[in-house]
């Protein structure tokens, strides 16, 4: 919902700016561009290890993790939980602007 409100506000401000600058003819071009920018994009997961990396789609990554052995899956789960805890702590420590 917040994204919708922000987009509508930004669009309204852009329209006012274009009219004020005498460029109202550009108004009709902004709607298709905003729609293109809001469309979902291709998401990838980047795996990085020892100066090498791989780009994978979310489904490829999921398949990779699900096909790991039990021991490896436990390691991945433990690491992701640790990263989640670390991120939560960082967010709690951050101060407002």
KOLLO-368875 format. One record per residue (C-alpha): residue in three letters; chain; x, y, z. Coordinates in nm, 4 decimals, always signed. Example, Ala and Ser with C-alpha at 12.3 -4.5 7.8 and 13.67 -1.06 7.14 Angstrom:
# KOLLO-368875
(pt "ALA","A",(+1.2300,-0.4500,+0.7800)) (pt "SER","A",(+1.3670,-0.1060,+0.7140)) 
# end
This chain:
# KOLLO-368875
(pt "UNK","A",(+0.0000,+0.0000,+0.0000)) (pt "UNK","A",(+0.2837,+0.2419,+0.0841)) (pt "UNK","A",(+0.4354,+0.1894,-0.2604)) (pt "UNK","A",(+0.1050,+0.2797,-0.4259)) (pt "UNK","A",(+0.0736,+0.5964,-0.2204)) (pt "UNK","A",(+0.4329,+0.6936,-0.2967)) (pt "UNK","A",(+0.3874,+0.6329,-0.6709)) (pt "UNK","A",(+0.0660,+0.8358,-0.6832)) (pt "UNK","A",(+0.2294,+1.1198,-0.4919)) (pt "UNK","A",(+0.5400,+1.1138,-0.7124)) (pt "UNK","A",(+0.3255,+1.1028,-1.0272)) (pt "UNK","A",(+0.1175,+1.3992,-0.9091)) (pt "UNK","A",(+0.4276,+1.6022,-0.8276)) (pt "UNK","A",(+0.5808,+1.5190,-1.1655)) (pt "UNK","A",(+0.2639,+1.6276,-1.3448)) (pt "UNK","A",(+0.2610,+1.9582,-1.1580)) (pt "UNK","A",(+0.6288,+2.0142,-1.2358)) (pt "UNK","A",(+0.5825,+1.9434,-1.6073)) (pt "UNK","A",(+0.2840,+2.1779,-1.6306)) (pt "UNK","A",(+0.4684,+2.4507,-1.4456)) (pt "UNK","A",(+0.7667,+2.4223,-1.6826)) (pt "UNK","A",(+0.5370,+2.4337,-1.9855)) (pt "UNK","A",(+0.6102,+2.0727,-2.0804)) (pt "UNK","A",(+0.2579,+1.9325,-2.0371)) (pt "UNK","A",(+0.3009,+1.7329,-2.3599)) (pt "UNK","A",(+0.5353,+1.5004,-2.1653)) (pt "UNK","A",(+0.2562,+1.4084,-1.9214)) (pt "UNK","A",(+0.1159,+1.1359,-2.1460)) (pt "UNK","A",(+0.4573,+0.9641,-2.1584)) (pt "UNK","A",(+0.4930,+0.9255,-1.7835)) (pt "UNK","A",(+0.2091,+0.6757,-1.7211)) (pt "UNK","A",(+0.3469,+0.3968,-1.9457)) (pt "UNK","A",(+0.6941,+0.4482,-1.8042)) (pt "UNK","A",(+0.5701,+0.4248,-1.4443)) (pt "UNK","A",(+0.3829,+0.1046,-1.5315)) (pt "UNK","A",(+0.7000,-0.0468,-1.6804)) (pt "UNK","A",(+0.8994,+0.0442,-1.3710)) (pt "UNK","A",(+0.6439,-0.1158,-1.1377)) (pt "UNK","A",(+0.6270,-0.4451,-1.3255)) (pt "UNK","A",(+0.8051,-0.7362,-1.1593)) (pt "UNK","A",(+1.1582,-0.7937,-1.2743)) (pt "UNK","A",(+1.3701,-1.1029,-1.2981)) (pt "UNK","A",(+1.5068,-1.1916,-0.9545)) (pt "UNK","A",(+1.8304,-1.3774,-0.9066)) (pt "UNK","A",(+2.0256,-1.5225,-0.6189)) (pt "UNK","A",(+2.3990,-1.4616,-0.6249)) (pt "UNK","A",(+2.6112,-1.7275,-0.4591)) (pt "UNK","A",(+2.9648,-1.6201,-0.3760)) (pt "UNK","A",(+3.2408,-1.8465,-0.2452)) (pt "UNK","A",(+3.6210,-1.8182,-0.2660)) (pt "UNK","A",(+3.6331,-1.5549,-0.5426)) (pt "UNK","A",(+3.3754,-1.7351,-0.7555)) (pt "UNK","A",(+3.0089,-1.6593,-0.8017)) (pt "UNK","A",(+2.6990,-1.8033,-0.9622)) (pt "UNK","A",(+2.3750,-1.6362,-1.0671)) (pt "UNK","A",(+2.0678,-1.8529,-1.0208)) (pt "UNK","A",(+1.6951,-1.8012,-1.0471)) (pt "UNK","A",(+1.4984,-1.8457,-0.7264)) (pt "UNK","A",(+1.3700,-2.1832,-0.8440)) (pt "UNK","A",(+1.7199,-2.3049,-0.9359)) (pt "UNK","A",(+1.8478,-2.2019,-0.5928)) (pt "UNK","A",(+1.5551,-2.3692,-0.4175)) (pt "UNK","A",(+1.6170,-2.6921,-0.6078)) (pt "UNK","A",(+1.9846,-2.6767,-0.5201)) (pt "UNK","A",(+1.9139,-2.6384,-0.1496)) (pt "UNK","A",(+1.6453,-2.9092,-0.1486)) (pt "UNK","A",(+1.8819,-3.1551,-0.3168)) (pt "UNK","A",(+2.1588,-3.1048,-0.0602)) (pt "UNK","A",(+2.2406,-3.3821,+0.1809)) (pt "UNK","A",(+2.1074,-3.3657,+0.5353)) (pt "UNK","A",(+2.4379,-3.2432,+0.6818)) (pt "UNK","A",(+2.4748,-2.9635,+0.4246)) (pt "UNK","A",(+2.1106,-2.8549,+0.4680)) (pt "UNK","A",(+2.1670,-2.8230,+0.8429)) (pt "UNK","A",(+2.4720,-2.6027,+0.7808)) (pt "UNK","A",(+2.2789,-2.3809,+0.5395)) (pt "UNK","A",(+1.9905,-2.3515,+0.7855)) (pt "UNK","A",(+2.2221,-2.2606,+1.0727)) (pt "UNK","A",(+2.4016,-1.9986,+0.8612)) (pt "UNK","A",(+2.0785,-1.8368,+0.7389)) (pt "UNK","A",(+1.9450,-1.8206,+1.0952)) (pt "UNK","A",(+2.2679,-1.6539,+1.2081)) (pt "UNK","A",(+2.2473,-1.3997,+0.9240)) (pt "UNK","A",(+1.8846,-1.3263,+1.0146)) (pt "UNK","A",(+1.9788,-1.2679,+1.3810)) (pt "UNK","A",(+2.2681,-1.0426,+1.2800)) (pt "UNK","A",(+2.0447,-0.8375,+1.0521)) (pt "UNK","A",(+1.7799,-0.8013,+1.3238)) (pt "UNK","A",(+2.0448,-0.6756,+1.5679)) (pt "UNK","A",(+2.1753,-0.4247,+1.3159)) (pt "UNK","A",(+1.8254,-0.2912,+1.2581)) (pt "UNK","A",(+1.7692,-0.2519,+1.6328)) (pt "UNK","A",(+2.0980,-0.0633,+1.6690)) (pt "UNK","A",(+2.0269,+0.1755,+1.3841)) (pt "UNK","A",(+1.9108,+0.5161,+1.4843)) (pt "UNK","A",(+1.6517,+0.7261,+1.3048)) (pt "UNK","A",(+1.7751,+0.9978,+1.0681)) 
# end
